[in-house]
Amino acid sequence: MPKVMIVDDDRTNSGLLRTLLELDGFEVILAPDGSSALAKAQAAMPDAFLVDFHLSDIEGTEFVRQLRALEAFSHSLVIMASGMERKEEALAAGADFFLYKPYDLDVLLGLLRSRLAG
């Protein structure tokens, strides 16, 4: 079962997304901020990350840079999301894809399925 880490300080959003992804067969790990996400990622080794652009402790772009600096996650699937136009910044930081909030669940599931099928 592929593991997806949701890094988002909006507990309502991440809880709902967790439920939807679990119903689709993914194991989901939640992290409310960038610093706890790095520690949890190293322990759980998720296959993919869904990262909010604005986190409570650091910007999502900084989290992605820190994540990409770790060899274990240098090639992991990273999807960054925001309600604002931040695509260029997200991709420049190392995200593979950018999605607008609210999520189009079909698009998100399509990305996860195609990239994590194995």
C-alpha positions as CSV (number, residue, x, y, z in Angstrom):
1,M,0.0,0.0,0.0
2,P,1.6,3.3,-1.1
3,K,2.2,5.8,1.7
4,V,1.3,9.5,1.3
5,M,2.3,12.2,3.8
6,I,0.0,15.2,4.0
7,V,1.8,18.2,5.3
8,D,-0.8,20.8,6.2
9,D,-1.7,22.8,9.3
10,D,-5.4,22.8,8.3
11,R,-6.6,19.8,10.4
12,T,-10.1,19.8,8.8
13,N,-8.7,19.7,5.3
14,S,-6.0,17.2,6.0
15,G,-8.4,14.9,7.9
16,L,-10.9,14.9,5.1
17,L,-8.2,14.3,2.5
18,R,-6.8,11.5,4.7
19,T,-10.2,9.7,4.7
20,L,-10.6,10.1,1.0
21,L,-7.1,8.7,0.2
22,E,-7.5,5.8,2.7
23,L,-10.8,4.9,1.0
24,D,-8.8,4.7,-2.3
25,G,-6.2,2.4,-0.8
26,F,-3.4,4.7,0.4
27,E,-1.8,4.7,3.8
28,V,-1.8,8.3,5.0
29,I,0.5,10.0,7.5
30,L,-0.4,13.5,8.7
31,A,2.0,16.2,9.7
32,P,0.8,19.7,10.8
33,D,4.1,21.5,10.1
34,G,7.4,21.2,8.3
35,S,9.6,20.3,11.3
36,S,7.4,17.5,12.5
37,A,7.0,16.3,8.9
38,L,10.7,15.9,8.3
39,A,11.0,13.7,11.4
40,K,7.9,11.7,10.6
41,A,9.1,11.2,7.0
42,Q,12.4,9.8,8.1
43,A,10.6,7.3,10.3
44,A,7.8,6.3,8.0
45,M,9.4,6.7,4.6
46,P,6.4,7.8,2.6
47,D,6.3,7.4,-1.2
48,A,4.7,10.8,-1.8
49,F,4.1,14.1,-0.2
50,L,1.2,16.5,-0.5
51,V,2.5,19.8,0.9
52,D,0.6,23.0,1.6
53,F,2.4,26.1,0.4
54,H,1.8,28.0,3.7
55,L,2.7,26.0,6.8
56,S,2.6,27.3,10.4
57,D,6.4,27.1,11.0
58,I,8.0,27.5,7.5
59,E,6.9,28.0,4.0
60,G,6.1,24.8,2.1
61,T,8.8,25.7,-0.4
62,E,11.4,25.6,2.3
63,F,10.1,22.3,3.5
64,V,10.4,20.9,0.0
65,R,14.0,22.2,-0.3
66,Q,14.9,20.5,3.0
67,L,13.1,17.3,1.9
68,R,14.9,17.2,-1.4
69,A,18.3,17.7,0.4
70,L,17.7,14.3,2.0
71,E,19.0,11.4,-0.2
72,A,16.0,9.2,0.7
73,F,13.5,11.7,-0.6
74,S,15.5,13.3,-3.5
75,H,13.3,11.5,-6.0
76,S,10.0,11.2,-4.1
77,L,6.8,12.4,-5.5
78,V,6.0,15.9,-4.2
79,I,2.8,17.7,-4.9
80,M,2.4,21.2,-3.5
81,A,-0.9,23.0,-3.2
82,S,-2.2,26.5,-2.5
83,G,-5.4,28.5,-3.0
84,M,-3.2,31.2,-4.6
85,E,-1.1,31.2,-7.8
86,R,2.2,29.8,-6.5
87,K,3.0,27.2,-9.3
88,E,6.4,28.7,-10.4
89,E,7.6,29.0,-6.8
90,A,6.5,25.5,-6.0
91,L,8.2,23.9,-9.0
92,A,11.4,26.0,-8.5
93,A,11.6,24.7,-4.9
94,G,11.5,21.1,-6.2
95,A,7.9,20.1,-6.2
96,D,6.9,17.8,-9.1
97,F,3.4,19.2,-9.4
98,F,1.2,22.1,-8.2
99,L,-2.5,21.8,-7.5
100,Y,-4.9,24.6,-6.6
101,K,-7.1,24.4,-3.5
102,P,-9.7,23.2,-3.2
103,Y,-8.3,20.0,-4.6
104,D,-9.8,18.3,-7.7
105,L,-9.8,14.8,-6.1
106,D,-9.8,13.1,-9.5
107,V,-6.6,15.0,-10.5
108,L,-4.9,14.3,-7.2
109,L,-5.8,10.6,-7.3
110,G,-4.7,10.3,-10.9
111,L,-1.3,11.8,-10.1
112,L,-0.8,9.5,-7.1
113,R,-2.0,6.4,-9.0
114,S,0.1,7.0,-12.1
115,R,3.3,7.9,-10.2
116,L,3.0,5.3,-7.4
117,A,1.8,2.3,-9.4
118,G,4.2,-0.3,-9.2
